[in-house]
């Protein structure tokens, strides 16, 4: 009887440790490799619950991340700085637009960029329309 209790306790501890490890891996952010990154800025009236390190996606493809969110007293809007990939295939036309979208039921938000049609592209430090 005492041996059976010992086995049950060991199995219980094993299960608890396994669940803790699963939770840790599911919440651990994956490192992001952005090739030839450059910074863009967008001004929003409301950023909802957007957080720093939130993804930036171009038509559903992750191309960067939010690096800083701050209120701009001069414009009365929220300034969002983003680091985006500088790869040729992700060069953003100047008429591209940024918006904040809801990602999941957990309340995660991200910056969605709609690809524009202009020939001229945004340069590092430029402001992207919202």
Secondary structure by P-SEA (a helix, b strand, c coil): caaaaaaaaaaaaaaaaaaaaaaaaaacccbbbbcbbbbbbbbbccccccccccbbbcccccccccccccccccccbbbbbbbbbccccccccccbbbbbbbccccbbbbbbbbbbcccccccccccccc
